[in-house]
Amino acid sequence: MAEWLTPKQAGERVQRHWRTITDACRSGELHGEQRAVNTSWRIEAACLDAWMRGTLCIHRHSNVTPIRRSA
């Protein structure tokens, strides 16, 4: 079972401010989930650890962001 953290818990775990964690989730730098718009983030511990190591988490297969083409 995955261990889920709030931004505050994640920040305490890696000694970063919770706002840094939230900003990283919003930018896509750190994989996180929101159940609905404007709700709190949830971060899987394994994703947080990968982010701190500078590696891809299990949800990311590439560090390349696909280009969206307009129709």
SERO-4910 file (N, C-alpha, C, O; in steps of 0.05 Angstrom, whole numbers):
BEGIN
 pado doro    nc1    nc2    nc3   cac1   cac2   cac3    cc1    cc2    cc3    oc1    oc2    oc3
  Met    A     17    -24      0      0      0      0     18     25      0     38     26     15
  Ala    A     11     44    -16     27     68    -19     23     86      6      2     88     18
  Glu    A     44    100     13     43    119     35     39    147     22     55    156      6
  Trp    A     17    160     30     10    186     19     16    208     40     12    204     64
  Leu    A     26    230     30     34    252     47     20    278     39     15    282     15
  Thr    A     15    295     58      5    322     52     30    339     45     52    330     51
  Pro    A     27    362     32     50    379     27     65    386     53     90    387     52
  Lys    A     51    390     75     65    396    100     81    372    109    104    376    117
  Gln    A     70    348    108     85    324    116    109    320     98    131    313    107
  Ala    A    104    324     72    126    320     52    148    340     57    172    333     56
  Gly    A    141    365     62    161    385     68    178    379     93    202    383     93
  Glu    A    165    370    113    179    362    138    198    339    133    220    338    144
  Arg    A    189    320    116    205    296    111    231    303     96    252    291    101
  Val    A    229    323     77    253    330     61    265    357     68    282    367     54
  Gln    A    255    368     90    265    394    100    262    417     80    281    431     74
  Arg    A    238    418     68    231    440     50    205    452     60    190    439     75
  His    A    199    476     52    175    489     59    152    476     44    155    467     21
  Trp    A    128    475     57    105    462     43     98    476     18     87    464     -1
  Arg    A    103    502     16     97    517     -8    115    508    -32    106    507    -55
  Thr    A    140    501    -26    158    491    -46    147    465    -57    148    460    -82
  Ile    A    137    448    -40    125    422    -48    101    427    -66     98    414    -87
  Thr    A     83    445    -57     59    451    -72     66    463   -100     54    455   -120
  Asp    A     85    481   -100     93    493   -126    104    472   -145     99    473   -169
  Ala    A    120    454   -134    131    432   -151    109    414   -162    111    405   -185
  Cys    A     89    409   -146     66    393   -156     51    408   -178     44    397   -198
  Arg    A     46    434   -174     32    450   -194     47    451   -220     34    451   -242
  Ser    A     73    454   -219     89    456   -243     93    429   -257    102    429   -280
  Gly    A     87    407   -243     92    381   -255    119    370   -249    126    348   -258
  Glu    A    135    385   -235    162    376   -228    161    352   -208    177    334   -209
  Leu    A    142    353   -190    137    332   -171    109    320   -176     90    335   -179
  His    A    108    294   -178     82    281   -183     65    282   -158     74    272   -137
  Gly    A     42    293   -160     23    295   -138     -5    293   -149     -9    295   -173
  Glu    A    -25    289   -132    -52    286   -141    -70    305   -125    -66    310   -101
  Gln    A    -91    314   -138   -112    329   -125   -138    314   -133   -142    307   -156
  Arg    A   -156    311   -114   -181    297   -119   -200    315   -135   -217    305   -150
  Ala    A   -198    341   -132   -214    361   -147   -199    387   -148   -179    390   -134
  Val    A   -207    405   -165   -194    431   -168   -196    445   -141   -216    445   -127
  Asn    A   -174    459   -135   -172    475   -110   -174    459    -84   -183    469    -64
  Thr    A   -166    434    -85   -165    418    -61   -136    413    -54   -118    419    -71
  Ser    A   -130    402    -31   -102    398    -23    -89    376    -40   -102    357    -49
  Trp    A    -63    378    -42    -47    358    -56    -42    334    -39    -40    336    -15
  Arg    A    -38    311    -52    -29    287    -39     -4    278    -55     -5    277    -80
  Ile    A     17    271    -41     42    262    -54     49    235    -44     49    230    -20
  Glu    A     54    217    -63     63    190    -55     92    192    -46    108    205    -58
  Ala    A     98    178    -24    125    180    -12    147    171    -32    168    184    -33
  Ala    A    141    151    -48    161    142    -68    167    164    -89    189    166    -98
  Cys    A    146    179    -96    150    201   -115    166    223   -103    183    235   -116
  Leu    A    162    229    -78    177    249    -64    206    241    -62    224    258    -66
  Asp    A    212    216    -56    239    206    -54    253    208    -81    276    216    -83
  Ala    A    239    201   -102    251    203   -129    256    232   -137    277    238   -149
  Trp    A    238    250   -129    242    278   -135    267    289   -121    283    304   -133
  Met    A    271    281    -96    295    289    -82    321    278    -93    342    290    -92
  Arg    A    319    254   -105    343    241   -117    348    253   -145    369    249   -156
  Gly    A    327    266   -156    330    277   -183    324    255   -205    333    258   -227
  Thr    A    310    235   -197    303    213   -216    273    213   -221    258    227   -208
  Leu    A    265    198   -241    236    196   -248    222    177   -228    234    157   -220
  Cys    A    198    184   -220    183    167   -203    169    145   -220    171    145   -244
  Ile    A    155    127   -207    143    105   -221    121    114   -240    113     99   -258
  His    A    111    138   -236     89    149   -253    100    163   -278     85    168   -297
  Arg    A    125    168   -278    138    183   -300    155    164   -316    172    149   -305
  His    A    151    164   -342    167    146   -359    188    162   -375    206    150   -387
  Ser    A    185    188   -374    203    205   -389    203    232   -376    183    241   -364
  Asn    A    225    246   -378    226    274   -367    220    294   -389    222    318   -385
  Val    A    211    284   -412    204    301   -435    174    306   -434    158    287   -433
  Thr    A    166    331   -435    138    338   -436    128    338   -465    140    351   -481
  Pro    A    107    322   -471     98    321   -498     87    348   -508     76    363   -492
  Ile    A     90    355   -533     80    380   -544     51    376   -552     44    356   -565
  Arg    A     35    394   -543      6    393   -551      3    408   -577     10    432   -579
  Arg    A     -9    395   -596    -13    408   -622    -42    418   -623    -61    404   -615
  Ser    A    -45    442   -633    -72    453   -636    -85    441   -661    -71    435   -680
  Ala    A   -111    439   -660   -126    427   -683   -130    446   -705   -142    439   -725
***
